[in-house]
Amino acid sequence: MRIAFTSLAYPELTLGEVLERVRRFGYDGLELRVADDGQHLRPIYPVPKPELELIKSSGVKLSDLAGYASFSMPDDKERARNEEVLRTLILIARELGAPGVRVYGGRVIDDVDKAARRIVDSLNRLVKFANDNGVLILMETHDDWVRVVNLGKLMKDLDEDVGILLDFANVVAAGENLDAVLELVKGRIRHVHVKNFKRIGGKIRYTRPDDPEGLVPIKKVVDYLRNIGYNGYLSVEWEKKWHPELEPGDEILPLYLRYLRGLLA
C-alpha cells in the first residue's frame, strides 16, 4: 500500500507549497482537491498551463482527484450539471495522470430508494466514459451512504467498474457497523481515507493517529485491507479546511505517515 494525503489539510498554502510538502515529508502521493474555490485546482479542462506545468515538474504522483460531484438530488437539471462536472474531472484526471476521481452519492432529500436509483443511473451512465479515459470513478462512503442498508441498495445495481472510496472514520462516526460495511464493499475498495477522531462534549474532534482516546480502529482496518490484498492508497484526510481549529498539517501529517509506515512494515 502507498500513502498519500489530501490537500484539504492546507487551505492556507498554494498548490506549489502543497506539492513541496509531499516531497519533504516523504509521502508517496497527493490527493488533489478540485473545487470551484480554487483550492487547490479549479475544475477547468484543459488544465491551465501554469498549474499543469507545476504538477508535472514536481514529480509528485496524484493518488486521485477529490471532486465534489454528487447525484442523489431529485432535480434532473442539477444532476445533469453534476454529470458534466464529473466528465470534466475525468478529463482533468487523465491529463494529470491521476488514476481516479472521488464523487459523493449526496444526501437523501426525499426517499432512499429513489436517491439510490438516481446515483446508480448517473454513475452507470458515465462509467464507460471514465473507462475510455483510463480513470476510475470512486464513490465515497459519505453522507447517507455510510449505512449498510443504504449502501446495499447502491451496490446491487452499481456497475462493477465503479470503485468505492472507503472512508471508515465516516462509518464509525455514524455509529454504523464497520465490519458489515467492510464485508459489503471489500471487493470494490479502490481508495481509502484515513483519519482518527475522539469525542469531546459529544462533538467529533479529529486527532493524531495514535491518540489513546481515538475511536477509529486504524490498525484493524489496515490489517484487514492487507489481508484482502488491497494495494492502493491510504490517503490521510486532515480536514483543516473545514475545521480551522485543528493543528497545522505540518505538525500532523508527518505523525500519520510515521504511524502508517509502522503498520505497513
Beta strands, then each sheet from edge to edge (+ up, - down):
strand 1: 2-6
strand 2: 29-33
strand 3: 62-66
strand 4: 100-103
strand 5: 136-140
strand 6: 163-167
strand 7: 189-194
strand 8: 196-200
strand 9: 203-207
strand 10: 233-236
sheet 1: 1+ 2+ 3+ 4+ 5+ 6+ 7+ 10+ 1+
sheet 2: 8+ 9-
end
